[in-house]
């Protein structure tokens, strides 16, 4: 591992990308400590100290504790994730969006533009919901409200938080283009890992049960996630030799890797973002808040069951978006490839679809199990609230999945560098 990291640091392009990513993450963490104007940070921090096992505690984790400080990055990147979910779901039922997806880069650029506009709208709505929540919530001693505002201050806070989300969206795109890994996932990873010191402190001061079972559960979840994330089914592919001009090209055999969990951590992020949406909307309808509080707490079975179902659905949905069997079969036939024993064309597409459906089923159930089981175990053994939230399968899946994807991209960059050196020597 150390040798691999040392070799990666020696590659100039990769070193620049890593340093650029670190610089952007440093700016992100600095902004997470800058409170929004007109905010009483102490009152909000005291209020959040009592919200560790609620949806607000989970949202605070995804924002890197920026929400508990009500900083300029309090909303985090979750409005962008929610906007992406909505547009990907609409692409199934709206013909115009489906046509844009088939146009290639130009179509995806247009969809990304729609995603940005929707992100701004959702961020403004969510920031207004938080302002109303803190305005109506009482302090711990009951002497006043957590946030005292007037119309002008509300507008200022909403504009600040919305601008912070827009800035994070731009920073995430910069990381994707000029840094290492997927920018949005990296920002979420940084937000979760920022809570690690608090979790370690809670574990070190916990009882014997906490000190014994927490490391065991942590290591078990990490090992299981790595095992499944790296699992794949290799479909053999044979290429026929063909004459191009006067030269014979092609031939040989290779394989098509189909991962057990082709969707990665995206279904987990989608489910968490979608389940965070109802509590935000409920701030505008006070009569619905008791029902929301009863059914949308991360440690309750209603929340965990809904999360598991959403993860399974999103796993199949995102896998279908990422891998189209018909397109793969057409590409194989176009380049003279075929799967031994399977006729080219529609039979190949049907075979790939059947294999992918059977392969995605255990992957989807694994994601749902990992997201629910650690949370249940943490509640059963009465682990500290901060440790329980950090240990939740959602957090660990995102961290391990993003780390694996980032290392895979860095490895591909190193392979490209090695190939370039080989060609230069020749």
C-alpha positions as CSV (number, residue, x, y, z in Angstrom):
1,X,0.0,0.0,0.0
2,X,2.8,2.5,1.0
3,X,4.7,1.5,-2.2
4,X,1.7,2.2,-4.3
5,X,1.1,5.6,-2.7
6,X,4.8,6.5,-3.2
7,X,4.7,5.5,-6.9
8,X,1.5,7.5,-7.3
9,X,3.1,10.6,-5.8
10,X,6.0,10.4,-8.2
11,X,3.6,10.8,-11.2
12,X,3.6,14.6,-11.8
13,X,0.1,14.7,-13.3
14,X,-1.4,12.6,-10.5
15,X,0.5,14.6,-7.9
16,X,-1.0,17.9,-9.3
17,X,-4.5,16.3,-9.2
18,X,-4.1,15.1,-5.6
19,X,-2.9,18.5,-4.4
20,X,-5.7,20.3,-6.3
21,X,-8.3,18.0,-4.6
22,X,-6.7,18.6,-1.2
23,X,-6.8,22.4,-1.8
24,X,-10.5,22.3,-2.7
25,X,-11.3,20.2,0.3
26,X,-9.4,22.6,2.5
27,X,-11.5,25.5,1.2
28,X,-14.6,23.4,1.9
29,X,-13.7,22.6,5.4
30,X,-12.8,26.3,6.1
31,X,-16.2,27.3,4.8
32,X,-17.8,24.8,7.1
33,X,-16.6,26.8,10.1
34,X,-17.8,30.2,8.8
35,X,-21.2,30.9,10.3
36,X,-23.9,32.5,8.2
37,X,-24.7,36.2,9.0
38,X,-27.0,36.9,11.9
39,X,-26.7,33.5,13.5
40,X,-26.3,32.6,17.2
41,X,-23.9,29.7,16.8
42,X,-24.0,28.7,20.4
43,X,-27.8,28.4,20.5
44,X,-27.8,26.3,17.4
45,X,-25.0,24.1,18.6
46,X,-26.8,23.5,21.9
47,X,-30.0,22.6,19.9
48,X,-28.1,20.1,17.7
49,X,-26.5,18.4,20.7
50,X,-30.0,17.0,21.4
51,X,-30.6,15.9,17.8
52,X,-28.0,13.1,17.4
53,X,-30.4,10.3,16.7
54,X,-32.8,12.2,14.4
55,X,-32.8,13.0,10.7
56,X,-31.2,16.4,11.6
57,X,-28.3,14.4,13.1
58,X,-27.9,12.4,9.9
59,X,-28.1,15.5,7.8
60,X,-25.5,17.2,10.0
61,X,-23.2,14.2,9.4
62,X,-23.5,14.6,5.6
63,X,-22.7,18.3,5.9
64,X,-19.6,17.7,8.0
65,X,-21.2,19.2,11.1
66,X,-21.6,22.5,9.1
67,X,-25.4,22.4,9.8
68,X,-24.9,22.4,13.5
69,X,-22.8,25.5,13.1
70,X,-25.2,26.9,10.5
71,X,-22.3,27.9,8.4
72,X,-22.3,29.1,4.7
73,X,-22.0,25.4,3.7
74,X,-24.8,24.2,6.1
75,X,-26.8,22.5,3.3
76,X,-23.8,20.6,2.0
77,X,-24.1,19.0,-1.4
78,X,-27.3,17.1,-0.7
79,X,-29.6,19.5,-2.7
80,X,-27.5,18.6,-5.8
81,X,-27.9,14.9,-5.1
82,X,-31.6,15.3,-4.7
83,X,-31.9,17.3,-7.9
84,X,-30.0,14.5,-9.7
85,X,-32.4,11.9,-8.4
86,X,-35.4,13.9,-9.5
87,X,-34.1,14.4,-13.1
88,X,-33.0,10.8,-13.5
89,X,-36.4,9.7,-12.4
90,X,-38.1,12.2,-14.7
91,X,-35.9,10.9,-17.6
92,X,-37.9,7.6,-17.5
93,X,-41.3,9.3,-18.0
94,X,-40.4,12.6,-19.8
95,X,-39.6,11.9,-23.5
96,X,-37.6,15.1,-23.9
97,X,-35.2,14.2,-21.1
98,X,-34.9,10.7,-22.5
99,X,-34.0,12.0,-25.9
100,X,-31.4,14.3,-24.3
101,X,-29.8,11.3,-22.7
102,X,-29.4,9.6,-26.1
103,X,-27.7,12.6,-27.6
104,X,-24.4,11.9,-25.9
105,X,-22.2,14.7,-24.5
106,X,-24.4,17.6,-25.7
107,X,-27.5,16.0,-24.1
108,X,-25.8,15.3,-20.8
109,X,-24.5,18.9,-20.7
110,X,-28.1,20.1,-21.1
111,X,-29.3,17.8,-18.3
112,X,-26.5,19.0,-16.1
113,X,-27.7,22.5,-16.7
114,X,-31.2,21.6,-15.6
115,X,-29.8,19.9,-12.6
116,X,-28.0,23.0,-11.5
117,X,-31.1,25.1,-11.8
118,X,-33.1,22.6,-9.8
119,X,-30.3,22.4,-7.2
120,X,-30.6,26.2,-6.6
121,X,-34.4,25.9,-6.2
122,X,-34.1,23.0,-3.7
123,X,-31.3,24.7,-1.8
124,X,-33.5,27.9,-1.4
125,X,-36.4,25.8,-0.3
126,X,-34.4,23.7,2.2
127,X,-32.6,26.7,3.7
128,X,-36.0,28.4,4.2
129,X,-37.2,25.3,5.9
130,X,-34.2,25.3,8.3
131,X,-34.8,29.0,9.1
132,X,-38.4,28.3,9.9
133,X,-37.5,25.3,12.0
134,X,-34.9,27.1,14.1
135,X,-37.2,30.1,14.4
136,X,-40.0,28.0,15.9
137,X,-37.8,25.7,18.0
138,X,-37.2,26.7,21.6
139,X,-33.8,26.7,23.4
140,X,-33.0,24.0,25.9
141,X,-34.0,26.2,28.9
142,X,-37.2,27.3,27.2
143,X,-36.4,31.0,27.5
144,X,-36.6,31.8,23.8
145,X,-36.2,30.5,20.2
146,X,-33.0,29.1,18.7
147,X,-33.1,31.7,16.0
148,X,-34.6,35.2,16.2
149,X,-35.1,36.7,12.7
150,X,-37.0,39.3,10.8
151,X,-37.9,39.3,7.1
152,X,-34.7,40.9,6.0
153,X,-32.5,38.5,7.9
154,X,-34.4,35.5,6.6
155,X,-33.7,36.6,3.0
156,X,-30.1,37.2,3.8
157,X,-29.7,33.7,5.4
158,X,-31.5,32.0,2.6
159,X,-29.4,33.7,-0.1
160,X,-26.2,32.9,1.8
161,X,-27.0,29.2,2.2
162,X,-28.1,28.9,-1.4
163,X,-25.0,30.6,-2.6
164,X,-22.9,28.2,-0.4
165,X,-24.6,25.2,-2.1
166,X,-23.9,26.6,-5.6
167,X,-20.3,27.1,-4.6
168,X,-20.0,23.5,-3.4
169,X,-21.6,22.3,-6.6
170,X,-19.0,24.2,-8.6
171,X,-16.2,22.9,-6.4
172,X,-17.4,19.3,-6.9
173,X,-17.3,19.8,-10.7
174,X,-13.8,21.2,-10.4
175,X,-12.6,18.1,-8.5
176,X,-14.2,15.9,-11.2
177,X,-12.4,17.7,-14.0
178,X,-9.1,18.6,-12.5
179,X,-8.8,16.5,-9.3
180,X,-9.1,12.8,-8.4
181,X,-12.3,10.9,-8.2
182,X,-15.9,12.0,-8.5
183,X,-16.2,15.5,-7.0
184,X,-19.6,15.2,-5.4
185,X,-18.7,11.8,-3.8
186,X,-15.4,13.2,-2.5
187,X,-17.2,16.1,-0.8
188,X,-19.6,13.8,0.9
189,X,-16.7,11.5,1.9
190,X,-14.9,14.5,3.4
191,X,-18.1,15.5,5.3
192,X,-18.5,12.1,6.9
193,X,-14.8,11.6,7.7
194,X,-14.7,15.0,9.4
195,X,-16.9,13.5,12.2
196,X,-14.3,10.7,12.9
197,X,-12.6,12.5,15.8
198,X,-15.9,13.0,17.6
199,X,-16.7,9.3,17.1
200,X,-13.3,8.1,18.3
201,X,-13.7,10.3,21.4
202,X,-17.1,8.9,22.1
203,X,-15.8,5.4,21.7
204,X,-12.8,5.9,24.0
205,X,-15.0,7.3,26.8
206,X,-17.7,4.6,26.3
207,X,-18.3,1.5,28.4
208,X,-16.8,-2.0,28.0
209,X,-19.5,-3.0,25.5
210,X,-18.9,0.0,23.3
211,X,-15.1,-0.5,23.4
212,X,-15.4,-4.2,22.5
213,X,-18.2,-4.3,19.8
214,X,-17.5,-1.1,18.0
215,X,-14.1,-2.0,16.5
216,X,-15.4,-5.5,15.6
217,X,-18.5,-4.2,13.9
218,X,-16.5,-1.5,12.1
219,X,-13.9,-3.9,10.7
220,X,-16.6,-6.4,9.8
221,X,-18.6,-3.9,7.8
222,X,-15.5,-2.5,6.0
223,X,-14.3,-6.0,5.0
224,X,-17.8,-7.0,3.8
225,X,-18.1,-3.8,1.7
226,X,-14.7,-4.3,0.1
227,X,-15.5,-7.9,-0.6
228,X,-18.8,-7.2,-2.4
229,X,-17.6,-3.9,-4.1
230,X,-14.7,-5.8,-5.7
231,X,-16.8,-8.9,-6.7
232,X,-17.5,-9.3,-10.4
233,X,-18.8,-11.8,-13.0
234,X,-16.6,-12.0,-16.0
235,X,-18.4,-12.7,-19.3
236,X,-16.1,-14.2,-21.9
237,X,-16.0,-12.3,-25.2
238,X,-14.4,-13.6,-28.4
239,X,-13.5,-11.3,-31.3
240,X,-13.4,-12.7,-34.9
241,X,-10.6,-11.9,-37.2
242,X,-11.5,-9.7,-40.1
243,X,-9.7,-8.1,-43.1
244,X,-9.3,-4.3,-43.1
245,X,-7.7,-3.3,-46.4
246,X,-4.7,-5.6,-46.8
247,X,-4.2,-6.3,-43.2
248,X,-5.9,-8.9,-41.0
249,X,-7.0,-7.4,-37.7
250,X,-8.9,-8.4,-34.6
251,X,-9.1,-11.8,-33.1
252,X,-8.4,-12.9,-29.6
253,X,-10.5,-13.2,-26.5
254,X,-11.2,-11.0,-23.5
255,X,-14.0,-10.7,-20.9
256,X,-16.7,-8.2,-20.0
257,X,-16.6,-7.5,-16.2
258,X,-20.1,-7.2,-14.6
259,X,-19.8,-6.1,-11.0
260,X,-22.0,-7.4,-8.2
261,X,-22.6,-3.8,-7.1
262,X,-22.4,-1.9,-10.4
263,X,-24.3,1.1,-8.9
264,X,-21.6,1.7,-6.2
265,X,-22.6,4.0,-3.4
266,X,-25.1,6.1,-5.5
267,X,-28.2,4.2,-4.3
268,X,-27.2,4.9,-0.6
269,X,-26.8,8.6,-1.3
270,X,-30.0,8.7,-3.3
271,X,-32.0,7.0,-0.5
272,X,-30.5,9.2,2.2
273,X,-31.2,12.4,0.2
274,X,-34.8,11.3,-0.6
275,X,-35.6,10.4,3.1
276,X,-34.2,13.8,4.2
277,X,-36.7,15.6,1.9
278,X,-40.0,15.0,3.8
279,X,-38.7,16.5,7.1
280,X,-37.7,19.6,5.2
281,X,-41.1,19.9,3.5
282,X,-42.8,19.3,6.9
283,X,-41.5,22.6,8.2
284,X,-44.0,24.3,6.0
285,X,-46.9,22.2,7.3
286,X,-46.7,22.1,11.2
287,X,-49.6,19.7,11.5
288,X,-47.5,16.9,9.8
289,X,-44.5,17.3,12.0
290,X,-45.7,14.8,14.7
291,X,-46.2,12.1,12.1
292,X,-42.8,12.9,10.4
293,X,-41.1,12.8,13.8
294,X,-42.6,9.4,14.6
295,X,-41.7,7.8,11.2
296,X,-38.6,9.5,9.9
297,X,-36.1,9.0,12.7
298,X,-33.0,7.0,11.5
299,X,-33.2,4.5,14.3
300,X,-36.8,3.5,13.8
301,X,-37.9,0.5,11.8
302,X,-40.2,2.5,9.6
303,X,-37.3,4.6,8.5
304,X,-34.9,1.7,8.1
305,X,-37.5,-0.4,6.2
306,X,-38.2,2.5,3.8
307,X,-34.5,3.1,3.3
308,X,-33.9,-0.6,2.5
309,X,-36.7,-0.6,-0.1
310,X,-35.4,2.6,-1.7
311,X,-31.9,1.3,-1.8
312,X,-33.0,-1.9,-3.6
313,X,-35.1,0.1,-6.1
314,X,-32.4,2.6,-6.8
315,X,-29.8,-0.1,-7.2
316,X,-31.8,-1.7,-10.1
317,X,-32.6,1.7,-11.5
318,X,-29.1,3.1,-11.5
319,X,-27.6,-0.2,-12.8
320,X,-30.1,0.0,-15.7
321,X,-29.0,3.6,-16.4
322,X,-25.3,2.7,-16.3
323,X,-25.4,-0.5,-18.3
324,X,-27.7,-0.9,-21.3
325,X,-27.7,-4.6,-22.5
326,X,-29.0,-3.6,-26.0
327,X,-26.3,-1.0,-26.5
328,X,-23.6,-3.4,-25.3
329,X,-24.9,-6.1,-27.6
330,X,-24.9,-3.7,-30.6
331,X,-21.3,-2.6,-29.8
332,X,-20.1,-6.2,-29.6
333,X,-21.7,-7.0,-33.0
334,X,-20.3,-3.8,-34.5
335,X,-16.7,-4.7,-33.6
336,X,-17.0,-8.3,-34.5
337,X,-17.3,-9.6,-30.9
338,X,-19.6,-12.3,-29.6
339,X,-20.2,-14.3,-26.4
340,X,-19.3,-18.0,-27.0
341,X,-22.5,-20.0,-27.3
342,X,-24.8,-16.9,-27.6
343,X,-25.9,-15.6,-31.0
344,X,-25.1,-11.9,-31.7
345,X,-27.8,-9.3,-31.5
346,X,-31.0,-9.6,-29.5
347,X,-30.0,-13.0,-27.9
348,X,-26.8,-11.4,-26.6
349,X,-28.8,-8.5,-25.1
350,X,-31.3,-10.9,-23.5
351,X,-28.4,-13.0,-22.0
352,X,-26.7,-9.9,-20.6
353,X,-29.9,-8.6,-19.2
354,X,-30.6,-12.0,-17.5
355,X,-27.1,-12.2,-16.0
356,X,-27.2,-8.6,-14.9
357,X,-30.6,-9.0,-13.2
358,X,-29.5,-12.1,-11.3
359,X,-26.2,-10.4,-10.3
360,X,-27.8,-7.2,-9.2
361,X,-30.2,-8.9,-6.8
362,X,-27.6,-10.0,-4.2
363,X,-25.8,-6.7,-4.6
364,X,-29.0,-4.7,-3.9
365,X,-29.9,-6.8,-0.9
366,X,-26.4,-6.5,0.4
367,X,-26.5,-2.7,0.2
368,X,-29.9,-2.6,2.0
369,X,-28.6,-5.0,4.7
370,X,-25.4,-3.0,5.3
371,X,-27.4,0.2,5.5
372,X,-29.8,-1.2,8.1
373,X,-28.0,-3.8,10.2
374,X,-25.2,-1.7,11.7
375,X,-27.7,1.0,12.8
376,X,-29.8,-1.7,14.5
377,X,-26.8,-3.2,16.2
378,X,-25.7,0.2,17.4
379,X,-29.2,0.8,18.9
380,X,-29.3,-2.7,20.4
381,X,-25.9,-2.4,22.2
382,X,-26.7,1.2,23.1
383,X,-23.7,2.7,21.5
384,X,-23.2,6.5,21.8
385,X,-25.4,8.5,19.4
386,X,-22.4,9.9,17.5
387,X,-20.8,6.5,17.1
388,X,-24.1,5.0,16.0
389,X,-24.6,7.6,13.3
390,X,-21.0,7.3,12.0
391,X,-21.1,3.5,12.2
392,X,-24.4,3.4,10.2
393,X,-24.0,1.4,7.1
394,X,-24.9,4.4,5.0
395,X,-21.8,6.3,6.3
396,X,-19.4,3.4,6.0
397,X,-20.6,2.3,2.6
398,X,-20.1,5.8,1.2
399,X,-16.6,6.1,2.8
400,X,-15.4,2.7,1.6
401,X,-17.1,3.0,-1.8
402,X,-15.7,6.4,-2.5
403,X,-12.2,5.4,-1.3
404,X,-12.2,2.3,-3.6
405,X,-13.5,4.3,-6.6
406,X,-10.9,7.0,-6.1
407,X,-8.0,4.5,-5.7
408,X,-9.3,2.8,-8.9
409,X,-9.1,6.1,-10.8
410,X,-5.7,6.8,-9.5
411,X,-4.5,3.3,-10.5
412,X,-5.9,3.9,-14.1
413,X,-3.9,7.2,-14.2
414,X,-0.7,5.3,-13.2
415,X,-1.4,2.7,-15.9
416,X,-1.7,5.4,-18.5
417,X,1.6,6.9,-17.3
418,X,3.2,3.5,-17.6
419,X,1.9,2.9,-21.1
420,X,3.2,6.4,-22.2
421,X,6.7,5.5,-20.9
422,X,6.6,2.2,-22.7
423,X,5.7,3.9,-26.0
424,X,8.4,6.5,-25.6
425,X,11.1,3.9,-25.0
426,X,10.0,2.1,-28.2
